[in-house]
Amino acid sequence: MRYTLRQLEVFVAVAQHESVSRAARALALSQSATSTALAELERQFDCRLLDRIGKRLKLNALGFQLLPKAVALLDRAEEVEELLRGQQGIGTLDVGATLTIGNYLATLLICDFMQRHPGSRVRLSVRNTRTIIDNVRQHELDLGLIEGQCEEEDVITQPWVEDELVVFCAPRHPLAGQGSVELDRLLREDWIMREQGSGTRLTLEQAARHRRGRFNILLELEHTEGIKRAVESGLGIGCVSKLALRDAFRRGSLVPLPTPELDLSRQFTFIWHRHKYLATGMREFLRLCRQMTEGIRRSDQIDLPPVT
């Protein structure tokens, strides 16, 4: 065999970071060693895998073909190494989750996973839907758990469990206790909204697309808890997953607003790259996810410990 796993590891890191220096830092190698390994791989096969565009290294056509195969081979090699070390081939798992899933479900799943497999290592990245999809496409994540839609051709999607958004306000807000609220009235209210690229925001905007009016966005926040605190303080109204509001509704610090004109249902979804090798650890993590929601129709019905 004319190439080494180290050469492939360097190639994947450079492709992901688009920089030899950043790839070297990620791999804990010197920049010289990283550059040499990549150059040697290209020299051995008399080919180019990346082109320099400005200050960045971009995959060319051959590099695009090689990247998923190199990632899959490295995944299998890690699984073999872990198996030989007596760790049952679980290895390292890079999981990305959108905010609702990351804050309320993923940490519990990871805790369960690591208790069952003490030798495993899991890295969790919590970002919005668009970022998670991009990271899966670029092989920076093994698995994504998202709240929004994904229509990328090179990404596999599998439904997990239904989720429902709910519009809410503070108990002293004028809309509280008024019964069903029409969309025209909602559009006149001040909104505390998630940022662009968020699956939550996309679901809400698509639900209201049949009206020409636009939401009056007073404040954009990237975190669900920040939105809840801002709404509690009376700054405006918000819309997040019912899963994230269960305890606030139970305490009475926030109240739901019935919105019969809006279809706020959506799907939590698993995503991974089409060419991804599903190693033992990834298959086991997916099994635990499905086990958590077995017999459950909607995310807010999942049995979670209450937040005081």
Contacts in CASP RR format, 6 or more apart in sequence:
PFRMAT RR
TARGET T0000
AUTHOR 0000-0000-0000
METHOD contacts of the structure
MODEL  1
MRYTLRQLEVFVAVAQHESVSRAARALALSQSATSTALAELERQFDCRLL
DRIGKRLKLNALGFQLLPKAVALLDRAEEVEELLRGQQGIGTLDVGATLT
IGNYLATLLICDFMQRHPGSRVRLSVRNTRTIIDNVRQHELDLGLIEGQC
EEEDVITQPWVEDELVVFCAPRHPLAGQGSVELDRLLREDWIMREQGSGT
RLTLEQAARHRRGRFNILLELEHTEGIKRAVESGLGIGCVSKLALRDAFR
RGSLVPLPTPELDLSRQFTFIWHRHKYLATGMREFLRLCRQMTEGIRRSD
QIDLPPVT
2 44 0 8 1.000
2 45 0 8 1.000
3 41 0 8 1.000
3 44 0 8 1.000
3 45 0 8 1.000
5 73 0 8 1.000
5 74 0 8 1.000
5 77 0 8 1.000
6 37 0 8 1.000
7 37 0 8 1.000
7 38 0 8 1.000
7 40 0 8 1.000
7 41 0 8 1.000
8 41 0 8 1.000
8 70 0 8 1.000
8 73 0 8 1.000
8 74 0 8 1.000
9 27 0 8 1.000
9 74 0 8 1.000
10 23 0 8 1.000
10 27 0 8 1.000
10 29 0 8 1.000
10 34 0 8 1.000
10 37 0 8 1.000
10 38 0 8 1.000
10 41 0 8 1.000
11 38 0 8 1.000
11 41 0 8 1.000
11 49 0 8 1.000
11 66 0 8 1.000
11 67 0 8 1.000
11 70 0 8 1.000
12 67 0 8 1.000
12 70 0 8 1.000
12 71 0 8 1.000
12 74 0 8 1.000
12 139 0 8 1.000
13 23 0 8 1.000
13 26 0 8 1.000
13 27 0 8 1.000
13 34 0 8 1.000
14 20 0 8 1.000
14 23 0 8 1.000
14 34 0 8 1.000
14 38 0 8 1.000
14 50 0 8 1.000
14 57 0 8 1.000
15 49 0 8 1.000
15 50 0 8 1.000
15 57 0 8 1.000
15 59 0 8 1.000
15 63 0 8 1.000
15 67 0 8 1.000
15 139 0 8 1.000
16 23 0 8 1.000
16 26 0 8 1.000
16 138 0 8 1.000
16 139 0 8 1.000
16 140 0 8 1.000
17 23 0 8 1.000
17 26 0 8 1.000
18 56 0 8 1.000
18 57 0 8 1.000
18 58 0 8 1.000
19 55 0 8 1.000
19 56 0 8 1.000
19 57 0 8 1.000
20 31 0 8 1.000
20 34 0 8 1.000
20 35 0 8 1.000
20 38 0 8 1.000
20 57 0 8 1.000
21 31 0 8 1.000
23 34 0 8 1.000
24 30 0 8 1.000
24 31 0 8 1.000
24 33 0 8 1.000
24 34 0 8 1.000
24 35 0 8 1.000
27 34 0 8 1.000
29 37 0 8 1.000
38 49 0 8 1.000
38 50 0 8 1.000
41 49 0 8 1.000
42 48 0 8 1.000
42 49 0 8 1.000
47 62 0 8 1.000
48 60 0 8 1.000
48 62 0 8 1.000
49 59 0 8 1.000
49 60 0 8 1.000
49 62 0 8 1.000
49 63 0 8 1.000
49 66 0 8 1.000
50 57 0 8 1.000
50 58 0 8 1.000
50 59 0 8 1.000
50 60 0 8 1.000
50 63 0 8 1.000
51 57 0 8 1.000
51 58 0 8 1.000
51 59 0 8 1.000
51 60 0 8 1.000
52 58 0 8 1.000
59 67 0 8 1.000
67 139 0 8 1.000
68 139 0 8 1.000
68 273 0 8 1.000
68 274 0 8 1.000
68 275 0 8 1.000
68 276 0 8 1.000
69 275 0 8 1.000
71 139 0 8 1.000
71 273 0 8 1.000
71 275 0 8 1.000
71 276 0 8 1.000
71 277 0 8 1.000
72 275 0 8 1.000
72 276 0 8 1.000
72 277 0 8 1.000
75 142 0 8 1.000
75 276 0 8 1.000
75 277 0 8 1.000
75 279 0 8 1.000
76 277 0 8 1.000
76 279 0 8 1.000
78 91 0 8 1.000
78 92 0 8 1.000
78 279 0 8 1.000
79 89 0 8 1.000
79 91 0 8 1.000
79 279 0 8 1.000
79 280 0 8 1.000
80 89 0 8 1.000
82 88 0 8 1.000
82 89 0 8 1.000
82 90 0 8 1.000
82 91 0 8 1.000
83 89 0 8 1.000
87 117 0 8 1.000
87 119 0 8 1.000
87 120 0 8 1.000
88 117 0 8 1.000
88 280 0 8 1.000
89 279 0 8 1.000
89 280 0 8 1.000
89 281 0 8 1.000
90 117 0 8 1.000
90 119 0 8 1.000
90 120 0 8 1.000
90 280 0 8 1.000
90 281 0 8 1.000
90 284 0 8 1.000
91 119 0 8 1.000
91 120 0 8 1.000
91 121 0 8 1.000
91 279 0 8 1.000
91 280 0 8 1.000
91 281 0 8 1.000
92 120 0 8 1.000
92 121 0 8 1.000
92 122 0 8 1.000
92 123 0 8 1.000
93 113 0 8 1.000
93 120 0 8 1.000
93 121 0 8 1.000
93 122 0 8 1.000
93 123 0 8 1.000
93 142 0 8 1.000
93 143 0 8 1.000
93 281 0 8 1.000
93 282 0 8 1.000
93 285 0 8 1.000
94 122 0 8 1.000
94 123 0 8 1.000
94 125 0 8 1.000
94 140 0 8 1.000
94 141 0 8 1.000
94 142 0 8 1.000
94 143 0 8 1.000
95 106 0 8 1.000
95 110 0 8 1.000
95 122 0 8 1.000
95 123 0 8 1.000
95 124 0 8 1.000
95 125 0 8 1.000
95 141 0 8 1.000
95 142 0 8 1.000
95 143 0 8 1.000
95 144 0 8 1.000
95 145 0 8 1.000
95 285 0 8 1.000
96 102 0 8 1.000
96 106 0 8 1.000
96 124 0 8 1.000
96 125 0 8 1.000
96 126 0 8 1.000
96 127 0 8 1.000
96 132 0 8 1.000
96 135 0 8 1.000
96 141 0 8 1.000
96 143 0 8 1.000
96 144 0 8 1.000
96 145 0 8 1.000
97 105 0 8 1.000
97 106 0 8 1.000
97 124 0 8 1.000
97 125 0 8 1.000
97 126 0 8 1.000
97 132 0 8 1.000
97 144 0 8 1.000
97 145 0 8 1.000
97 146 0 8 1.000
98 126 0 8 1.000
98 127 0 8 1.000
98 128 0 8 1.000
98 129 0 8 1.000
98 132 0 8 1.000
98 145 0 8 1.000
98 146 0 8 1.000
98 147 0 8 1.000
98 148 0 8 1.000
98 198 0 8 1.000
98 199 0 8 1.000
99 126 0 8 1.000
99 128 0 8 1.000
99 147 0 8 1.000
99 194 0 8 1.000
99 198 0 8 1.000
99 200 0 8 1.000
99 222 0 8 1.000
99 223 0 8 1.000
99 224 0 8 1.000
100 147 0 8 1.000
100 163 0 8 1.000
100 200 0 8 1.000
100 224 0 8 1.000
100 240 0 8 1.000
100 241 0 8 1.000
100 243 0 8 1.000
100 244 0 8 1.000
100 299 0 8 1.000
101 145 0 8 1.000
101 146 0 8 1.000
101 147 0 8 1.000
101 268 0 8 1.000
102 124 0 8 1.000
102 126 0 8 1.000
102 145 0 8 1.000
103 126 0 8 1.000
103 224 0 8 1.000
103 225 0 8 1.000
103 244 0 8 1.000
104 241 0 8 1.000
104 243 0 8 1.000
104 244 0 8 1.000
104 304 0 8 1.000
105 145 0 8 1.000
105 243 0 8 1.000
105 292 0 8 1.000
105 299 0 8 1.000
105 302 0 8 1.000
105 304 0 8 1.000
106 124 0 8 1.000
106 126 0 8 1.000
106 145 0 8 1.000
107 124 0 8 1.000
108 292 0 8 1.000
108 304 0 8 1.000
109 285 0 8 1.000
109 288 0 8 1.000
109 289 0 8 1.000
109 292 0 8 1.000
110 122 0 8 1.000
110 124 0 8 1.000
112 288 0 8 1.000
113 120 0 8 1.000
113 122 0 8 1.000
113 284 0 8 1.000
113 285 0 8 1.000
113 288 0 8 1.000
114 120 0 8 1.000
114 122 0 8 1.000
116 284 0 8 1.000
116 288 0 8 1.000
117 281 0 8 1.000
117 284 0 8 1.000
120 281 0 8 1.000
122 285 0 8 1.000
125 132 0 8 1.000
125 135 0 8 1.000
125 141 0 8 1.000
127 135 0 8 1.000
128 194 0 8 1.000
128 195 0 8 1.000
128 197 0 8 1.000
128 198 0 8 1.000
128 199 0 8 1.000
128 222 0 8 1.000
129 146 0 8 1.000
129 147 0 8 1.000
129 148 0 8 1.000
129 149 0 8 1.000
129 150 0 8 1.000
129 197 0 8 1.000
129 198 0 8 1.000
129 199 0 8 1.000
129 202 0 8 1.000
130 197 0 8 1.000
130 198 0 8 1.000
131 197 0 8 1.000
132 141 0 8 1.000
132 144 0 8 1.000
132 145 0 8 1.000
132 146 0 8 1.000
132 271 0 8 1.000
133 146 0 8 1.000
133 150 0 8 1.000
133 152 0 8 1.000
133 155 0 8 1.000
133 271 0 8 1.000
135 141 0 8 1.000
136 143 0 8 1.000
136 144 0 8 1.000
136 155 0 8 1.000
136 271 0 8 1.000
136 272 0 8 1.000
136 273 0 8 1.000
137 152 0 8 1.000
137 154 0 8 1.000
137 155 0 8 1.000
137 273 0 8 1.000
139 273 0 8 1.000
139 276 0 8 1.000
142 272 0 8 1.000
142 276 0 8 1.000
142 279 0 8 1.000
142 282 0 8 1.000
143 270 0 8 1.000
143 271 0 8 1.000
143 272 0 8 1.000
143 282 0 8 1.000
143 285 0 8 1.000
143 286 0 8 1.000
144 270 0 8 1.000
144 271 0 8 1.000
144 272 0 8 1.000
145 160 0 8 1.000
145 268 0 8 1.000
145 269 0 8 1.000
145 270 0 8 1.000
145 271 0 8 1.000
145 289 0 8 1.000
146 199 0 8 1.000
146 268 0 8 1.000
146 269 0 8 1.000
146 271 0 8 1.000
147 163 0 8 1.000
147 199 0 8 1.000
147 200 0 8 1.000
147 203 0 8 1.000
147 241 0 8 1.000
147 266 0 8 1.000
147 268 0 8 1.000
147 269 0 8 1.000
148 199 0 8 1.000
148 202 0 8 1.000
148 203 0 8 1.000
148 266 0 8 1.000
148 267 0 8 1.000
148 269 0 8 1.000
149 199 0 8 1.000
149 202 0 8 1.000
150 157 0 8 1.000
150 269 0 8 1.000
150 271 0 8 1.000
153 274 0 8 1.000
154 273 0 8 1.000
154 274 0 8 1.000
154 275 0 8 1.000
155 271 0 8 1.000
155 272 0 8 1.000
155 273 0 8 1.000
155 274 0 8 1.000
156 271 0 8 1.000
156 272 0 8 1.000
156 273 0 8 1.000
156 274 0 8 1.000
156 276 0 8 1.000
157 269 0 8 1.000
157 270 0 8 1.000
157 271 0 8 1.000
158 269 0 8 1.000
158 270 0 8 1.000
158 271 0 8 1.000
159 267 0 8 1.000
159 268 0 8 1.000
159 269 0 8 1.000
159 270 0 8 1.000
160 267 0 8 1.000
160 268 0 8 1.000
160 269 0 8 1.000
160 270 0 8 1.000
160 289 0 8 1.000
160 290 0 8 1.000
160 293 0 8 1.000
161 267 0 8 1.000
161 268 0 8 1.000
161 293 0 8 1.000
161 296 0 8 1.000
161 297 0 8 1.000
161 298 0 8 1.000
161 299 0 8 1.000
161 302 0 8 1.000
162 265 0 8 1.000
162 266 0 8 1.000
162 267 0 8 1.000
162 268 0 8 1.000
162 297 0 8 1.000
162 298 0 8 1.000
162 299 0 8 1.000
163 241 0 8 1.000
163 242 0 8 1.000
163 243 0 8 1.000
163 265 0 8 1.000
163 266 0 8 1.000
163 267 0 8 1.000
163 268 0 8 1.000
163 298 0 8 1.000
163 299 0 8 1.000
163 300 0 8 1.000
164 241 0 8 1.000
164 242 0 8 1.000
164 264 0 8 1.000
164 265 0 8 1.000
164 266 0 8 1.000
164 298 0 8 1.000
164 299 0 8 1.000
164 300 0 8 1.000
165 200 0 8 1.000
165 203 0 8 1.000
165 204 0 8 1.000
165 239 0 8 1.000
165 240 0 8 1.000
165 241 0 8 1.000
165 242 0 8 1.000
165 264 0 8 1.000
165 265 0 8 1.000
165 266 0 8 1.000
166 239 0 8 1.000
166 240 0 8 1.000
166 241 0 8 1.000
166 242 0 8 1.000
166 245 0 8 1.000
166 256 0 8 1.000
166 257 0 8 1.000
166 264 0 8 1.000
167 181 0 8 1.000
167 186 0 8 1.000
167 237 0 8 1.000
167 238 0 8 1.000
167 239 0 8 1.000
167 256 0 8 1.000
167 257 0 8 1.000
167 259 0 8 1.000
167 262 0 8 1.000
167 264 0 8 1.000
168 231 0 8 1.000
168 237 0 8 1.000
168 238 0 8 1.000
168 239 0 8 1.000
168 240 0 8 1.000
168 245 0 8 1.000
168 248 0 8 1.000
168 249 0 8 1.000
168 254 0 8 1.000
168 255 0 8 1.000
168 256 0 8 1.000
168 257 0 8 1.000
169 175 0 8 1.000
169 176 0 8 1.000
169 231 0 8 1.000
169 234 0 8 1.000
169 236 0 8 1.000
169 237 0 8 1.000
169 238 0 8 1.000
169 254 0 8 1.000
169 255 0 8 1.000
169 257 0 8 1.000
170 176 0 8 1.000
170 231 0 8 1.000
170 232 0 8 1.000
170 233 0 8 1.000
170 234 0 8 1.000
170 236 0 8 1.000
170 253 0 8 1.000
170 254 0 8 1.000
170 255 0 8 1.000
171 252 0 8 1.000
171 253 0 8 1.000
171 254 0 8 1.000
171 255 0 8 1.000
172 234 0 8 1.000
173 234 0 8 1.000
173 236 0 8 1.000
173 237 0 8 1.000
173 255 0 8 1.000
175 181 0 8 1.000
175 185 0 8 1.000
175 189 0 8 1.000
175 237 0 8 1.000
175 257 0 8 1.000
176 255 0 8 1.000
176 257 0 8 1.000
177 255 0 8 1.000
179 257 0 8 1.000
179 258 0 8 1.000
180 258 0 8 1.000
180 259 0 8 1.000
180 260 0 8 1.000
181 257 0 8 1.000
181 258 0 8 1.000
181 259 0 8 1.000
182 261 0 8 1.000
183 208 0 8 1.000
183 211 0 8 1.000
183 259 0 8 1.000
183 261 0 8 1.000
183 262 0 8 1.000
184 211 0 8 1.000
186 208 0 8 1.000
186 215 0 8 1.000
186 237 0 8 1.000
186 257 0 8 1.000
186 259 0 8 1.000
187 208 0 8 1.000
187 211 0 8 1.000
187 213 0 8 1.000
187 214 0 8 1.000
187 215 0 8 1.000
187 216 0 8 1.000
188 216 0 8 1.000
189 216 0 8 1.000
189 236 0 8 1.000
189 237 0 8 1.000
190 216 0 8 1.000
190 218 0 8 1.000
190 235 0 8 1.000
190 236 0 8 1.000
190 237 0 8 1.000
191 215 0 8 1.000
191 216 0 8 1.000
191 217 0 8 1.000
191 218 0 8 1.000
191 219 0 8 1.000
191 236 0 8 1.000
191 237 0 8 1.000
191 238 0 8 1.000
191 239 0 8 1.000
192 218 0 8 1.000
192 219 0 8 1.000
192 221 0 8 1.000
192 227 0 8 1.000
192 230 0 8 1.000
192 231 0 8 1.000
192 235 0 8 1.000
192 236 0 8 1.000
192 237 0 8 1.000
192 238 0 8 1.000
193 201 0 8 1.000
193 204 0 8 1.000
193 215 0 8 1.000
193 217 0 8 1.000
193 219 0 8 1.000
193 220 0 8 1.000
193 221 0 8 1.000
193 227 0 8 1.000
193 238 0 8 1.000
193 239 0 8 1.000
194 200 0 8 1.000
194 201 0 8 1.000
194 220 0 8 1.000
194 221 0 8 1.000
194 222 0 8 1.000
194 224 0 8 1.000
194 227 0 8 1.000
194 240 0 8 1.000
195 201 0 8 1.000
195 220 0 8 1.000
195 221 0 8 1.000
195 222 0 8 1.000
196 220 0 8 1.000
198 222 0 8 1.000
199 266 0 8 1.000
200 224 0 8 1.000
200 239 0 8 1.000
200 240 0 8 1.000
200 241 0 8 1.000
203 264 0 8 1.000
203 266 0 8 1.000
204 215 0 8 1.000
204 239 0 8 1.000
204 262 0 8 1.000
204 264 0 8 1.000
205 215 0 8 1.000
207 262 0 8 1.000
207 263 0 8 1.000
207 264 0 8 1.000
208 215 0 8 1.000
208 262 0 8 1.000
218 235 0 8 1.000
218 236 0 8 1.000
219 230 0 8 1.000
219 235 0 8 1.000
221 227 0 8 1.000
221 230 0 8 1.000
224 240 0 8 1.000
224 241 0 8 1.000
224 244 0 8 1.000
227 238 0 8 1.000
227 240 0 8 1.000
228 240 0 8 1.000
228 244 0 8 1.000
228 245 0 8 1.000
228 248 0 8 1.000
228 254 0 8 1.000
230 236 0 8 1.000
231 237 0 8 1.000
231 238 0 8 1.000
231 254 0 8 1.000
232 248 0 8 1.000
232 253 0 8 1.000
232 254 0 8 1.000
237 257 0 8 1.000
239 264 0 8 1.000
241 299 0 8 1.000
241 300 0 8 1.000
242 298 0 8 1.000
242 299 0 8 1.000
242 300 0 8 1.000
243 299 0 8 1.000
243 300 0 8 1.000
243 302 0 8 1.000
245 254 0 8 1.000
245 256 0 8 1.000
246 300 0 8 1.000
246 304 0 8 1.000
246 306 0 8 1.000
247 306 0 8 1.000
247 307 0 8 1.000
248 254 0 8 1.000
249 255 0 8 1.000
249 256 0 8 1.000
250 306 0 8 1.000
268 299 0 8 1.000
270 286 0 8 1.000
270 289 0 8 1.000
272 278 0 8 1.000
272 282 0 8 1.000
276 282 0 8 1.000
292 302 0 8 1.000
293 299 0 8 1.000
293 302 0 8 1.000
296 302 0 8 1.000
END
